C-alpha cells in the first residue's frame, strides 16, 4: 500500500512538472515564406501573431486570412508534438510508445 501511495505522489509530481513546462512552452510557425508567424503557448492559446506589413493589401484579404490560418494550425501541430515528446520523456522505459 505504501508503494502505491508513493507511485501516486510521483505521478502527481510528474503532472505538476508537465503543467509548468507547458505554461512556459512557446511554439512558433510561419506561413507564406515567413510573412505570417503565429506563436502559441502549451495550452494552444495564440499569444503572438506577426504579419509582414508588405502583405497587407486590401485586395488580398482572403490570402492573408489563409496564411494566418495555416500558421496557427502548424503552430498547433507543433505544440502537440512538443507535448507528446515531453510526456514520452516522463514515462518509464518501454512505456513511452503507449501515448500514440
ABEGO torsion letter per residue (X at the ends): XAAAAAAAAAAAAAAAAAAAAAAABBBBBBBGGGABBBBBBAAGBBABBBBBAAABBAAAAAAAAAAAAAAAAAAAAAAAAAAAAAAAAABBBGAAAAAX
